[in-house]
Every structure is written in structure tokens, then in C-alpha cells.
Amino acid sequence: MPIASAQSAQAAGGFVQDQTSRELIDLLSSGGDARITLDPETGLNRYLSAPYPRDVTAYASSTANDISAAAFAFLRKHGVPDDYGKALNAMRERIRGAYGLDEDVGIIFAPSGTDLEYVALYLSASKSNAGVHNMLLGADEVGSGCIHSAHGRYFADETALGFAVKPKQIVEGLGDVSLTDIPLRCIEGKVRSSAAIAENVRHEMDVAAMDGRQALLHIVHGSKTGLILPALDDIDALRAEYHNRLSLVIDACQARITAGAISEYLQRDAIVFLTGSKFMGGPPFSGFALVPPALMKNVQPLPSDFAHIFRRAEWPQNWSGSDRLENSANMGLALRLSASIFELERFSLVLPERVEAIIASFRNAVFNEITGPLGLNIVESNAPGQRAEWLKHPIEMQTLITLDVSSLSGMRTFDEAQAMHKAMAGSGLRLGQSVKSVRTSGGNWAGTLRIGISMPQITAWAAMSEADFVTELTAGMVRVAEALRVHSG
């Protein structure tokens, strides 16, 4: 498909391209589904972000990032890998190093977080001939395409390998998959308690048992509005009750997770999903699954249709059935992953106390410059009365704030806020997309917008003097507040 011209990219953010940059942009925009394609007029993808640095104000890490100037320069310097398999193996080692993972933790790469759902279904299906009962937590708080992939179905018109498929078409070889949604918020939008969600899980375990299915529970670690549910204590209780009948997958696709939390999940034999394009700050789309050693024993051969989705090098070497996968390269994915891991490695060098101070300053600036002056409410990321528990969550969870903008004219409803989100992006200000998490007095979904920071932003601020950092952060928040005033009339 045609890639945006140099002129359209410059119009989108002032980035001047030479031939090397254009070739790099072409690759970064390849090897994914239609969401990654750049509009020839705007130079942006479906999420209004770009695989080249732009001179825009962006707090959109909950949706998608532009690549940072530093990461783009890193890719220009190192060029395109000569060997796809060797490049991915090197990135496996970089990921293990950044998160302190053991060598026996498996790492599977995918073109997007949506594609990772097939990994969990496949590993769960290996435990039962009757199929999988998939418990998806908070359908409104995860990616829209995940509704299809979590059901064992395709979610787009073509795969990253270019195979033509249809949304909702079954991915052959995954067996029979039933899907249920367990809401994270009640009908009014308030966060449900971990205990209540655990009770829903127990009910669904009975449903799975009646059909002889293997149960798969999606645990949310960093939803679109920053939720972590269910709590670790409830997870342990469920594991003690159901043992091998219950498989676990951690949706940490926002990447707002610590190495310690990853370790705790892996110790509980849970698969962990991460993507490089949210908090990690890389260009969309890329993802990887961390697989505990116990789940890699006695696995069934890869399903037949995985040959339409994955390439051979994206799975650990000699995985059963990987020989049926195409032995080709997706250099676009390799470059996107490399940029994301570059940001992860830079972020890991920032002292923890400096990270905490920057995040605290970010939250204070949002309150002082946006919510206070505009009289906006914050959408809670904890169940009523459990604020103290939320404060115990990893500090990365505090890098995302969901604003209830429904009190502003022109942003009262979800659809109006979505339209304003797009309008603000067109004027050079990118925030996170709306999420259905607040109700209007009439019972409809209210307008929300998200404001979040990313690893590359924190890394850049950590290198500044305190005065320069405060000046830049405050100016950014003031610009957000002014844009909300202007666009709300």
C-alpha cells in the first residue's frame, strides 16, 4: 500500500525526510494489519500516530505513540537487520536483561497485542480436547480487536503475512472457544471489587466444567483506565481451588508493569502479554508474550492457521509445529520491536527515585493546571473505598489519568469526546482516546479523555535540570487545558 509522501509527513508534524528516513518509515509501516497503514494525505495511521518523530504535544501513551527522535536515530544508525531470526533472538536477550528474566522463560513475538490472544488460546487448548472457555475481563477496557481474537477468530481483513481473511472468521486449529465478558465496572461505571470479580470467575468455572473445557482467565494489569484486577490474593485463591483446570494470562499490554510484578505472575504459571507501543513508547504495532517454563512442556503442535499469522522465528527455536510456519522475515516488526526495547533499556537506567518524583510531578501538574481550573473529575482506578489498595500498585500505574470531560460543552457524550479527540490531534495535541467508564445522568456513556506519559518522556525529563523539567511539563499541561477550553467552546 502507498506510504505517506514526504510532504504529507512534514505537514503532520514538521519532520524533514531524506531517502534513508523514507525507507525506514516504509518498513516501520509494514508487516501489520490495516491499522498500521499510513494515510497518504495525513501521514498518520488509524490511531493518528506516526513512525517518525513529530513536533507535537503528546500525552497519548495509553493509545499509541509517535516514535521518539532518539529511537528513530537509533534505528537509522543500526540499520535493517541482516538475519531476522538472529535479530529476534538478540531482542529476546535484551528483554530478559531489562526485566531480569531467567533463560528458560519463553518469548513469542507478534505483530500486535491483538495477535497475542491466539498464543494463550493455543497453550490452553493443549490441556483439553473439549476446547477453551475464555474469560475476558472488561471488554471495554481492552483493545476492540481482542473481542474477536479472544474468541479464536480473525479480527481484520488480512493478517500481517498478507493473507486475506474476514473478521469473525474462525482461526482453524484452536479448537472450540467459548467467550464470556466479566465486567470490571458496574453499570454506573464504578470499579467492581476484586472479590466480586472472583465470584464471577467461580461461576464461569462451573460453566467450563459442565462442558469439559479448559478455563482461561484474562487478568488485567493496566487496563485502558489503569485497573489491576483481580488482586493477587484472589488469583492465588482461585488457583488453589481449581489447580490445572484454570489457565492464566496477564493482559499487561499497556506495559505499565514492573519486573517484580512480571516475576510474580510467571511464578504462578501465567502467560504475560506486553506491547511496545503504549507506555514503552515504541511505534505501533508490536507485542510479545512471556511464557513460563512449565507451559512449554508437552505442548501440542502449532495450529494450522498459525501459518497465516506468525513467522517461524517469532516462536522459540524448535517449537513443536513451527516448521509449518513461513520461514520469512517481517523487518517492520523487527524494527518496531527494536525501537521499543531501546526505550525500555533507556528507562531502566533512570533511578527509581527520579522516576517516582517525575510521576508525582506529572500528577500534580494535571491537578493544578487541568482538573482544578476546569473543574473536571478523575475517573477512579479503584473500587469505592479502596483507594489505599490502589496506592500500593506499582508506580507505573500512576502514569495514566482518565479525565471525565462530560461537564464541558461539546464533550458530554462518548461520541462527542471521540470527535474532539480527533480534532485536537489535528491541531497538534494528542491525548488518549475515550473509554466507556462514566455514565451521564441520562444513562449514556459520558465523555472521557486520557492523559498519560511514557518511558521516553520520563527518560528525557530525567536528563533535564529540575527547572527545565518543571517548565516543560507545566507548559504541556497548560496547553492541554487551553485546548479543552477552546474545543469545548
N, C-alpha and C positions, 0 to 999 in steps of 0.2 A: 504494500500500500504506500502511497506517496507520503513522504515526511515533510514537515513544515519547511518552508523556504527560509533562508537567512533573514529575509525582510520581515516575515511574519514573526519569527522568533525574536528579532530585535524589537518589534512592536509590542511583544508580550512582556518584555522586561529589560530591554536595552543591552542584551548580550551580543557582542560582536563575534561572529563565527569566521574561522578560517577553514581550510579544507579538512584539516585533521579533526577539528571540532565537529564539523558536519558529519564526518564519517562516524565519529564516536556517538553523536546524537542518534544517527540512524540505527546503530547497534543497540543502544540503550532503549530504543523504542521498538525493538523487535523481540521475537521469541516469547510472546504472551498472547492473551486473547484480545478481543477488540477494545478492552478498556485501556490498553497501553498505547493505542494508535493516536498519533498527534493530528489534531485538526489542521489542515493546510492553511487555513485563514488565521487562526489564533496562535498556532504553535504549541497548543496545550492538549493534554489528554482529557479523558472524561471527568477527571477529578480536578481539573483546572490547575494542574501542576505540570512541571516540565523536567526533562532530563538534562537540563543545562542551568547554570546559575542565572538568577534574575534579580533585578533591583526592585524588589517588592517587600512590603512588610508582611510577614507570615507568622502566624501562630496556629498552624493547621496540622500539627503532627498527629492529631487524632484521626485525620482523614488521609492525607498524602503530602509528601514534601517535594519541593524542588531539590535537586542535588546541590550540595554546597560547593562554593568555589574551590575549597580545599580538596574535596573529594574528586571534583572534576579534574583538577590539576594532577591529582594522584593517578587517575586513570590515563590521562594524557602521557604522563611520564612513563608508566609501566606498559602501556600499550595493550593490545589484544593478546591473550594467552595463545601459545602455540599448541598446547595439548589440553583439551577440555577436561579429561579425566584427572590429569596431574594438577590442574588448576583447582578443581573441586576438592581433591584430597588435601591440597595445601590449605584451602579455606576451612576444611574440617579441623585441621590442627589449630588454625587461628581461632576458631570458635571455641574449641576445647580450652585453649590457653586463656581466652578472655573470660570464660565462665568457670574455669577451674574444674573441667570435666575429666573423668577417667577415660583412658583409651578405649575401654570396651563399651562406651556409650555410642550407639549408632547415630549417624546423622544422614537424613534423607532430604534432598533439596527438591523444591517445586517452584513453578513459575509464579505462584501466588499462594496466599494463605487459604484461599478457597479450595485449591487443588489438594492441600494437605489433608482435608477431610477424608479423602479416599484412603490415605495411609492408615488412619485409625480404624476405619471400617474394615479394611483388609486384615489387619492384625487381630481385630476382634472376631471376624468371621472365621478365622482359623480355629476358634475354640468351640464352634457349634455348627453342625450340619443344617440346623433349622433356621439359621440366619441371625441377624442382629436387631435388637431393639435399641434404637439410638435416642438418648435423652438429651435434647438440645436445650440449654438454659438461656432464656432471654433472647428469643429470635430477633426482637427489635434492637438488641444491644450487640449484635454481631453483624458481619457483612451480609448483605442481602443475598448474594450468590450462595452463601453457605446453607441456606434453606434447601437448595437443590442438591448440592454435593453431599450434605449430611444425610440425604435420603438415598445416596448411592446413584445419583443421576447427574447428567451433564448440566452445566449452568450457563453455557454460552453457545454461540453458533459454530464456533470452531475451537479446537484445542491449541495449546502452544506449539504443537507439532504440525499444525495446519490441517488437521483432519476435520472435515465438515460433520458437525453433529447438530442436535437440536436440544434446546433447553428442556429439561424433564425427561429426556431420553435416558433409559437405564444404562449404567455402566456394567457391561457384561462381566461376570466372574466374581462379583462381590456378594452374590447370594441374595436372599430376600431380606430387605431392610425395611423395618417399620420405624417411623419417626414421630416423636412427640415433643412438644414445646412446653417446658416448665418455666412460667414467667418469673422474672426477677423482681418485677414491680407489681403492685396491686393495681386494680382498675383505675385508681385515682393518681397513680404514678409514684406512690411512696415505695421505698425499697422494702422487700419482704425479708423476714428474718431467715437466718441460716437454718434454724430448726424447722421452720415451716417448709422450706425447700427440701430439706432432708426427708420430711414426711411424704412429700410428693414423690420423691425418688423411691421410697419404700413401696408406695402404691404401684409405681411403674415396674418395680422389680417383680411384683406379683403378676403383672401383665406379661412380662417377659417369660416368667416361669411357666405360665399356662401354655405358652406357645413353644416352649423349649428353646427359646432364643438366648443368645449371649447378650447381656445388657452392657451398653456403653454409655457412660456418663460424661458429659462435657462440663468440666469445671471452669468457671470464668475467672481468670486472673487479669483484671484490667479490661473491663468492657468499654463500650463507647463512652460511658459516663463514669468510668473509673471504679467499677464494682469488683469485689473479690468474693465469690460465693460458689459453693458453701464454704464454711470455715474449716480449717484443718481438723479440728476436733470432730466435727460431724463427718468429715471424709473418713477419718480413722474408724469411727463407729460403724459406718456403712461397710467398710472393708472387713471389719471383724464379723459382721453379720452375714455377709454374702460371699466372702472369700473369692474363689476363681470365677464365680458367676458374674462378677462385676468387673468390667474393664474401665479404665480411667484415661481421659485425655484432657490436658490442660490447654485451654484457649488463652494463650498469652501473646496473641498476635499483635497487640499494641506494643509489646516488648518493654512494658513498664514493669519489669521484674528484676529482682536481684539474683546474683549467683547462688546465694544461700537458699532462696525460695525454689529455684530450679532444682537444687540438690535435694531438698526435702520432697519434692514431687517425684523425682526419679527414684528415690529410696522407696517410695510407695508404688513402684512399678507403673507409674503414669507416663504416658507419652506427652511431650511438651511441644506445642506449636509456637513458633515465633516468626515474625516477618521483619524485613529490614527497612520497610518504608514508613513506619509510624514513628514511635519515639526514637528508634535507632537513627532515623534521619536520612536513610538512603533513598534513592529514586524508586518509585513503584515500577514493577511488581517483583517481589522475591519472597521466598519463605523457606523455612527448614524445620524438620521435626527431629526432636531429640528422643531417641528410643532407648529405654533401659535394657541392659543386657539380658534379663530374664525373658523379655518378649521376643528376642531374636533367635530363641532356641525352638527347633522343631516347627518352624513356620511352613505354611503351605506355599507352593509356587505362586508367583505373582499372577493376578487375574489377566485374562486375555486382553481386555480393553485397556490395560495399563500401557500397552504398546502405542496407544493413541495419546497418552497423557505425559508419560515420563520417558527420559532417555537413560541409557544403561549406566552412565557414570554418575547419575543423580542418586543411585542406590549404592549402599556399601558393596565392596567388591565380593563377587561370588555369591550374591544373594540368590536364593532358590528362585528360578524362573527368570532371572534378569537377562538371560541370553535371548529371551523373546523380545526384549526392548531394543529399539533402534540405537545402534552404536554411532551416534552422530553428536554434533555439538550445538549448544544453544549459547553462543557467545554473548548475546544480550543479557541472558540470565547471569552468566559468569561475571560480567562487568557490574551488573546491579548488585550482586552479592558482594563483590569485592569492595565496592563503594560503601556499602552498609557496614561491613566488617571493619573497614578503615575507620568509620565513625565510632564503632563500638570500642575499638582499641584505643583511640584517642581519648574517649570519655573515661575509660578505665584508668587512665593516668591522672585524672583530676582527683585531688584529695577529697575524701568523703565529707570532711567538714566544710570544704569550699562548696561542694555540691549542695549540701544542706542549706548553707547560707544563701546561695543563689535562688534556690527553690522558695525559701522563705521570703526573699525579696520580691520574687515574682508574684506570689500570692498577695503580699501586702500591696503591691502596685496595682493589682487587679481591683482590690477592695478600695484603695484610696483614689484611683483615677477613673474607675468604670462603675462598679456596682454601687458605691456610695453616692457619687454625684448624680447618677442616673436613676437611683432608687431601684436597682434590679435585685432580684433574689438569685441565690445559688441553688442549683438542683442538687439535692443531697446525694452523697455516695455511700450512705449508711442507712440502716433501718432506724426508725424512730427510737430515740433513747439509747442508741448505740454509737454515739459519736466517739466515745473513749476507745471503743474497739477499732474504729476506723483510723484513729491516730496512731495505732500500733502497726498499721500496714507499712510496707516498705516506702521509703521516702519518694521513690519514683512515682508512686501513685498520686502524689500531690502536685505533679507537673501538669495536671489536666483539670480544668474547671468548666463546668457546664452552666451557662448563663440562661436564666429564664427571661427572655426578652419580650414576653407576651404583653407587658404593660406599655410597650412602645407602639405608637401608631404605625401601621403597615407591617408589623411583625407579630401580630396577635396569634395567628394560627401557624401550624407547622408548615403549610404550603407557602404562606407569606414569608416566613423566615428563610425557607429554602430559596425563594426568589431573591430575597435581599442578600443572602449569602453569595449568590452568583453575581449580583450587581456590585457588591463590594469587591469581589475578586476581580471584576472588570476594571475597577478603579485602582487596583494595585494593593489591595488589602485582603489577605487570605486568612480565614478562620476555619474551624472545624465545622462540618455540616451539622444540620439539625438532627436531633434524636427524639423519638417519641417517648418522653419521660415526664411530661407535665400535662395536666388537663385544664382546659378552660372551664369557666363557670357553666358553660353550656354542654360540657361533656366531650368536646372535641379535643384533639391533640393541640397543645399550645406551642407557640414559637420558642425555640431554643437555638442557641449557638454555642459552640465550644471554643475555648481558648486554651491552647496547650503549647508547651515548649518541648524542645527536642535535644538529643545528645549533642549535635553540632552547635546549637545555640549555647548550651551550657558550657561546652568546651571553649567556644570563642569568648564568652563573658569571663570565664575563669582566667583567661590570659590578659584581661584588661585591668587597669587600675580600678579601685573601688569607685572613684568619682566618675570615670568614663562609663563604667558599667551601669551605675545608677542613672546617669544622664540618658544613655541609650534605652534602657528598659522603660524609664518614665516616659520618654518621648513616644515609644511604641504604644504604651497603654493609653496615652493621651490621644494618639491617632485613632485607636480603636474606638474610644469613647466619642470622639468627634464624628467618626464615620457612622456610628449608631445614631447619633443625633441627626445628622444630615439625611441619612437614608430613611429615618423614621418620620422625617418632615418636621 
